[in-house]
Amino acid sequence: MSASEKDWNPDTYARFRGLRLRPALDLLAQVGDLPEGEVVDLGCGEGGVAKALAARFSERRLLGVDSSQTMLAQARSLGIYARLDAVDIAVWRPETPPALIFSNAALQWVADHPKLLPRLAGYLAPGGVLAVQMPRQFKAASHRFLRDIAGSMFPDRFDFSRETSPCAKAGEYHALLSPLGAVEAWETEYIQRLEPVAAMHPVRAFTQATAMRPIAEKLSAAEFAIFCAAYEASLSAAYPLLPDGAALFPFKRVFFTLKV
C-alpha cells in the first residue's frame, strides 16, 4: 500500500458519522461545569465532534490534536478549531492547563493506559475534566475474525497470540483514576443498524475504516482481496443480513469522566 493509503481516510471514516457521533454526545452530556481554560479535542480526527464541542463551549478556544495530516486537513476546513496540532497523543502535552480534555474513540490506539491517563489528568487545570470514550470490541466477532483470519492466512506477518484488549473494563478505569479525583465510569452496548453497502458486508465497511487498517497496511492488493473474501464469509455467518441488505451490529463502548 502507498503512504497515502496508510493514512486515515476521512471519507471512509465519515461514512458512519452518525453512529460514531452518538457516543461522543453521550459522553459530552456527562461533562459538567468547567474552570477557566481551553477545550482540547484529543484525537480529533476529521473534526466529527467539533461542532458539538464548539456549541457547548462557545466562549472557549477549541484546540484539536491528531497525528494524521489527512484528517487534520479535513478538520481545518471546518473553520471551527482555534488551532490544530499534528502530534502523537503518546507524547502530546498542552502549552497551558486545559479545562477539558475530551477524547472520543482515540485512546484505544495508545498503549499503557495506567501511565497515559494519570499523565493526561495531570495536565488539567484545577477542577478540569478528562472525558474519554473508547470502543471495547476486542472479543467481538467483528474484531476477532480480523485477527484469526490474518494470523491463519499470513502467519509470517501476523501473530496475535499475545495481543490483549487495548481497553480495560469501566470498573478498572474507575479504580485507576479514583485517587486523582471524582470519577464516573460506565459501558454501553449500542445495537447499530448498518445500512446496505455496495459490494461488501456492512460490518466490513465499518471496520475497514478503523480496526482493519493495521492489517491492510501489511498486505498487497491481491492479498487484501483474498483476506476480505474470507472475512466477508465469516461476517455473513455472525451478522446475517436483513432482507434489505442491512445488518445489526452490536457495539460495546467504555466511557469515563474524571474531575480533578
Contacts in CASP RR format, 6 or more apart in sequence:
PFRMAT RR
TARGET T0000
AUTHOR 0000-0000-0000
METHOD contacts of the structure
MODEL  1
MSASEKDWNPDTYARFRGLRLRPALDLLAQVGDLPEGEVVDLGCGEGGVA
KALAARFSERRLLGVDSSQTMLAQARSLGIYARLDAVDIAVWRPETPPAL
IFSNAALQWVADHPKLLPRLAGYLAPGGVLAVQMPRQFKAASHRFLRDIA
GSMFPDRFDFSRETSPCAKAGEYHALLSPLGAVEAWETEYIQRLEPVAAM
HPVRAFTQATAMRPIAEKLSAAEFAIFCAAYEASLSAAYPLLPDGAALFP
FKRVFFTLKV
1 216 0 8 1.000
1 217 0 8 1.000
1 219 0 8 1.000
1 221 0 8 1.000
4 70 0 8 1.000
5 216 0 8 1.000
5 217 0 8 1.000
6 213 0 8 1.000
6 217 0 8 1.000
7 68 0 8 1.000
7 69 0 8 1.000
7 70 0 8 1.000
7 71 0 8 1.000
8 45 0 8 1.000
8 46 0 8 1.000
8 68 0 8 1.000
8 70 0 8 1.000
8 71 0 8 1.000
8 209 0 8 1.000
8 213 0 8 1.000
9 70 0 8 1.000
9 209 0 8 1.000
10 45 0 8 1.000
10 46 0 8 1.000
10 70 0 8 1.000
10 71 0 8 1.000
10 74 0 8 1.000
12 208 0 8 1.000
12 209 0 8 1.000
13 20 0 8 1.000
13 45 0 8 1.000
13 46 0 8 1.000
13 71 0 8 1.000
13 209 0 8 1.000
13 210 0 8 1.000
14 46 0 8 1.000
14 48 0 8 1.000
15 205 0 8 1.000
15 209 0 8 1.000
16 194 0 8 1.000
16 205 0 8 1.000
16 206 0 8 1.000
16 209 0 8 1.000
17 48 0 8 1.000
19 190 0 8 1.000
19 192 0 8 1.000
19 194 0 8 1.000
19 206 0 8 1.000
19 251 0 8 1.000
20 48 0 8 1.000
20 104 0 8 1.000
20 105 0 8 1.000
21 48 0 8 1.000
21 49 0 8 1.000
21 52 0 8 1.000
22 190 0 8 1.000
23 104 0 8 1.000
23 105 0 8 1.000
23 133 0 8 1.000
23 188 0 8 1.000
23 190 0 8 1.000
23 253 0 8 1.000
23 255 0 8 1.000
24 48 0 8 1.000
24 49 0 8 1.000
24 52 0 8 1.000
24 104 0 8 1.000
24 105 0 8 1.000
24 133 0 8 1.000
25 52 0 8 1.000
26 133 0 8 1.000
26 188 0 8 1.000
26 255 0 8 1.000
27 102 0 8 1.000
27 104 0 8 1.000
27 131 0 8 1.000
27 132 0 8 1.000
27 133 0 8 1.000
27 255 0 8 1.000
27 257 0 8 1.000
28 49 0 8 1.000
28 52 0 8 1.000
28 53 0 8 1.000
28 56 0 8 1.000
28 102 0 8 1.000
28 131 0 8 1.000
30 131 0 8 1.000
30 184 0 8 1.000
30 255 0 8 1.000
30 257 0 8 1.000
31 56 0 8 1.000
31 100 0 8 1.000
31 102 0 8 1.000
31 129 0 8 1.000
31 131 0 8 1.000
31 257 0 8 1.000
32 129 0 8 1.000
34 57 0 8 1.000
34 99 0 8 1.000
34 100 0 8 1.000
34 127 0 8 1.000
34 128 0 8 1.000
34 129 0 8 1.000
35 99 0 8 1.000
35 125 0 8 1.000
35 126 0 8 1.000
35 127 0 8 1.000
35 128 0 8 1.000
36 99 0 8 1.000
36 125 0 8 1.000
37 60 0 8 1.000
37 61 0 8 1.000
37 96 0 8 1.000
37 97 0 8 1.000
37 98 0 8 1.000
37 99 0 8 1.000
37 125 0 8 1.000
38 60 0 8 1.000
38 61 0 8 1.000
38 62 0 8 1.000
38 63 0 8 1.000
38 82 0 8 1.000
38 94 0 8 1.000
38 96 0 8 1.000
38 98 0 8 1.000
38 99 0 8 1.000
39 53 0 8 1.000
39 57 0 8 1.000
39 60 0 8 1.000
39 61 0 8 1.000
39 62 0 8 1.000
39 63 0 8 1.000
39 98 0 8 1.000
39 99 0 8 1.000
39 100 0 8 1.000
39 102 0 8 1.000
40 63 0 8 1.000
40 64 0 8 1.000
40 65 0 8 1.000
40 94 0 8 1.000
40 98 0 8 1.000
40 100 0 8 1.000
40 101 0 8 1.000
40 102 0 8 1.000
41 47 0 8 1.000
41 49 0 8 1.000
41 50 0 8 1.000
41 53 0 8 1.000
41 62 0 8 1.000
41 63 0 8 1.000
41 64 0 8 1.000
41 65 0 8 1.000
41 81 0 8 1.000
41 102 0 8 1.000
41 103 0 8 1.000
41 104 0 8 1.000
42 64 0 8 1.000
42 65 0 8 1.000
42 89 0 8 1.000
42 92 0 8 1.000
42 101 0 8 1.000
42 102 0 8 1.000
42 103 0 8 1.000
42 106 0 8 1.000
42 107 0 8 1.000
42 120 0 8 1.000
43 64 0 8 1.000
43 65 0 8 1.000
43 66 0 8 1.000
43 67 0 8 1.000
43 89 0 8 1.000
43 103 0 8 1.000
43 104 0 8 1.000
43 106 0 8 1.000
44 50 0 8 1.000
44 64 0 8 1.000
44 65 0 8 1.000
44 66 0 8 1.000
44 71 0 8 1.000
44 72 0 8 1.000
44 75 0 8 1.000
44 81 0 8 1.000
44 84 0 8 1.000
45 66 0 8 1.000
45 68 0 8 1.000
45 71 0 8 1.000
45 72 0 8 1.000
45 74 0 8 1.000
45 75 0 8 1.000
45 106 0 8 1.000
46 71 0 8 1.000
46 74 0 8 1.000
46 75 0 8 1.000
47 64 0 8 1.000
47 71 0 8 1.000
47 74 0 8 1.000
47 75 0 8 1.000
47 78 0 8 1.000
47 80 0 8 1.000
47 81 0 8 1.000
48 75 0 8 1.000
49 102 0 8 1.000
49 104 0 8 1.000
50 62 0 8 1.000
50 75 0 8 1.000
50 78 0 8 1.000
50 80 0 8 1.000
50 81 0 8 1.000
51 78 0 8 1.000
51 80 0 8 1.000
53 62 0 8 1.000
53 102 0 8 1.000
54 62 0 8 1.000
54 80 0 8 1.000
57 100 0 8 1.000
60 99 0 8 1.000
61 82 0 8 1.000
61 83 0 8 1.000
62 80 0 8 1.000
62 81 0 8 1.000
62 82 0 8 1.000
63 81 0 8 1.000
63 82 0 8 1.000
63 83 0 8 1.000
63 84 0 8 1.000
63 85 0 8 1.000
63 94 0 8 1.000
63 98 0 8 1.000
64 75 0 8 1.000
64 81 0 8 1.000
64 83 0 8 1.000
64 84 0 8 1.000
64 85 0 8 1.000
65 84 0 8 1.000
65 85 0 8 1.000
65 87 0 8 1.000
65 89 0 8 1.000
65 92 0 8 1.000
66 72 0 8 1.000
66 75 0 8 1.000
66 84 0 8 1.000
66 85 0 8 1.000
66 86 0 8 1.000
66 87 0 8 1.000
66 106 0 8 1.000
67 86 0 8 1.000
67 87 0 8 1.000
67 88 0 8 1.000
67 89 0 8 1.000
68 86 0 8 1.000
69 86 0 8 1.000
72 84 0 8 1.000
72 86 0 8 1.000
75 81 0 8 1.000
75 84 0 8 1.000
76 84 0 8 1.000
85 92 0 8 1.000
89 103 0 8 1.000
89 106 0 8 1.000
89 107 0 8 1.000
89 109 0 8 1.000
89 110 0 8 1.000
89 116 0 8 1.000
90 110 0 8 1.000
90 111 0 8 1.000
90 116 0 8 1.000
93 123 0 8 1.000
94 123 0 8 1.000
97 123 0 8 1.000
97 124 0 8 1.000
97 125 0 8 1.000
97 126 0 8 1.000
98 123 0 8 1.000
98 124 0 8 1.000
98 125 0 8 1.000
98 128 0 8 1.000
99 124 0 8 1.000
99 125 0 8 1.000
99 127 0 8 1.000
99 128 0 8 1.000
99 129 0 8 1.000
100 124 0 8 1.000
100 128 0 8 1.000
100 129 0 8 1.000
100 130 0 8 1.000
100 131 0 8 1.000
101 120 0 8 1.000
101 123 0 8 1.000
101 124 0 8 1.000
101 129 0 8 1.000
101 130 0 8 1.000
101 131 0 8 1.000
102 131 0 8 1.000
103 130 0 8 1.000
103 131 0 8 1.000
103 132 0 8 1.000
103 133 0 8 1.000
104 133 0 8 1.000
105 133 0 8 1.000
105 134 0 8 1.000
105 135 0 8 1.000
105 253 0 8 1.000
106 134 0 8 1.000
107 113 0 8 1.000
107 116 0 8 1.000
107 117 0 8 1.000
107 132 0 8 1.000
107 134 0 8 1.000
108 134 0 8 1.000
108 135 0 8 1.000
108 166 0 8 1.000
108 167 0 8 1.000
109 166 0 8 1.000
110 116 0 8 1.000
111 166 0 8 1.000
113 166 0 8 1.000
113 167 0 8 1.000
113 168 0 8 1.000
113 173 0 8 1.000
113 176 0 8 1.000
114 176 0 8 1.000
117 130 0 8 1.000
117 132 0 8 1.000
117 173 0 8 1.000
117 176 0 8 1.000
117 177 0 8 1.000
117 258 0 8 1.000
118 176 0 8 1.000
118 177 0 8 1.000
118 180 0 8 1.000
120 130 0 8 1.000
121 130 0 8 1.000
121 177 0 8 1.000
121 180 0 8 1.000
121 258 0 8 1.000
121 260 0 8 1.000
122 180 0 8 1.000
122 260 0 8 1.000
124 130 0 8 1.000
124 260 0 8 1.000
126 260 0 8 1.000
127 259 0 8 1.000
127 260 0 8 1.000
128 259 0 8 1.000
128 260 0 8 1.000
129 257 0 8 1.000
129 258 0 8 1.000
129 259 0 8 1.000
129 260 0 8 1.000
130 177 0 8 1.000
130 257 0 8 1.000
130 258 0 8 1.000
130 260 0 8 1.000
131 256 0 8 1.000
131 257 0 8 1.000
131 258 0 8 1.000
132 255 0 8 1.000
132 256 0 8 1.000
132 257 0 8 1.000
133 253 0 8 1.000
133 254 0 8 1.000
133 255 0 8 1.000
134 166 0 8 1.000
134 167 0 8 1.000
134 253 0 8 1.000
134 254 0 8 1.000
135 167 0 8 1.000
135 210 0 8 1.000
135 251 0 8 1.000
135 252 0 8 1.000
135 253 0 8 1.000
136 165 0 8 1.000
136 167 0 8 1.000
136 169 0 8 1.000
136 187 0 8 1.000
136 252 0 8 1.000
136 253 0 8 1.000
136 254 0 8 1.000
137 143 0 8 1.000
137 211 0 8 1.000
137 251 0 8 1.000
137 252 0 8 1.000
138 144 0 8 1.000
138 164 0 8 1.000
138 165 0 8 1.000
138 166 0 8 1.000
138 167 0 8 1.000
139 165 0 8 1.000
140 250 0 8 1.000
140 251 0 8 1.000
140 252 0 8 1.000
141 234 0 8 1.000
141 235 0 8 1.000
141 238 0 8 1.000
141 239 0 8 1.000
142 203 0 8 1.000
142 206 0 8 1.000
142 207 0 8 1.000
142 211 0 8 1.000
142 235 0 8 1.000
142 238 0 8 1.000
142 239 0 8 1.000
142 249 0 8 1.000
143 207 0 8 1.000
143 211 0 8 1.000
145 231 0 8 1.000
145 234 0 8 1.000
145 235 0 8 1.000
145 238 0 8 1.000
146 207 0 8 1.000
146 211 0 8 1.000
146 212 0 8 1.000
146 215 0 8 1.000
146 231 0 8 1.000
147 158 0 8 1.000
147 160 0 8 1.000
147 163 0 8 1.000
148 160 0 8 1.000
149 227 0 8 1.000
149 230 0 8 1.000
149 231 0 8 1.000
149 234 0 8 1.000
150 157 0 8 1.000
150 158 0 8 1.000
150 160 0 8 1.000
150 215 0 8 1.000
150 227 0 8 1.000
151 158 0 8 1.000
151 159 0 8 1.000
151 160 0 8 1.000
153 226 0 8 1.000
153 227 0 8 1.000
153 230 0 8 1.000
154 218 0 8 1.000
154 219 0 8 1.000
154 223 0 8 1.000
154 227 0 8 1.000
157 218 0 8 1.000
157 219 0 8 1.000
158 215 0 8 1.000
158 218 0 8 1.000
167 254 0 8 1.000
168 176 0 8 1.000
168 254 0 8 1.000
169 187 0 8 1.000
169 254 0 8 1.000
170 185 0 8 1.000
170 186 0 8 1.000
170 187 0 8 1.000
170 254 0 8 1.000
170 255 0 8 1.000
170 256 0 8 1.000
171 185 0 8 1.000
173 183 0 8 1.000
173 185 0 8 1.000
173 254 0 8 1.000
173 256 0 8 1.000
174 183 0 8 1.000
174 185 0 8 1.000
174 256 0 8 1.000
177 183 0 8 1.000
177 185 0 8 1.000
177 256 0 8 1.000
177 258 0 8 1.000
180 258 0 8 1.000
180 260 0 8 1.000
181 258 0 8 1.000
181 259 0 8 1.000
181 260 0 8 1.000
182 258 0 8 1.000
182 259 0 8 1.000
183 256 0 8 1.000
183 257 0 8 1.000
183 258 0 8 1.000
183 259 0 8 1.000
184 256 0 8 1.000
184 257 0 8 1.000
185 254 0 8 1.000
185 255 0 8 1.000
185 256 0 8 1.000
185 257 0 8 1.000
186 254 0 8 1.000
186 255 0 8 1.000
186 256 0 8 1.000
187 252 0 8 1.000
187 253 0 8 1.000
187 254 0 8 1.000
187 255 0 8 1.000
188 252 0 8 1.000
188 253 0 8 1.000
188 255 0 8 1.000
189 250 0 8 1.000
189 251 0 8 1.000
189 252 0 8 1.000
189 253 0 8 1.000
190 250 0 8 1.000
190 251 0 8 1.000
190 252 0 8 1.000
190 253 0 8 1.000
191 248 0 8 1.000
191 249 0 8 1.000
191 250 0 8 1.000
191 251 0 8 1.000
192 206 0 8 1.000
192 248 0 8 1.000
192 249 0 8 1.000
192 250 0 8 1.000
192 251 0 8 1.000
193 246 0 8 1.000
193 247 0 8 1.000
193 248 0 8 1.000
193 249 0 8 1.000
194 202 0 8 1.000
194 203 0 8 1.000
194 205 0 8 1.000
194 206 0 8 1.000
194 246 0 8 1.000
194 247 0 8 1.000
194 248 0 8 1.000
194 249 0 8 1.000
195 202 0 8 1.000
195 246 0 8 1.000
196 202 0 8 1.000
196 241 0 8 1.000
196 244 0 8 1.000
196 245 0 8 1.000
196 246 0 8 1.000
197 204 0 8 1.000
197 205 0 8 1.000
200 208 0 8 1.000
200 228 0 8 1.000
200 232 0 8 1.000
201 232 0 8 1.000
201 235 0 8 1.000
201 236 0 8 1.000
201 239 0 8 1.000
201 241 0 8 1.000
201 247 0 8 1.000
202 239 0 8 1.000
202 241 0 8 1.000
202 245 0 8 1.000
202 246 0 8 1.000
202 247 0 8 1.000
202 249 0 8 1.000
203 235 0 8 1.000
203 239 0 8 1.000
203 247 0 8 1.000
203 249 0 8 1.000
204 212 0 8 1.000
204 228 0 8 1.000
204 231 0 8 1.000
204 232 0 8 1.000
204 235 0 8 1.000
206 249 0 8 1.000
208 216 0 8 1.000
215 227 0 8 1.000
216 224 0 8 1.000
219 227 0 8 1.000
239 247 0 8 1.000
239 248 0 8 1.000
239 249 0 8 1.000
240 247 0 8 1.000
241 247 0 8 1.000
242 248 0 8 1.000
END
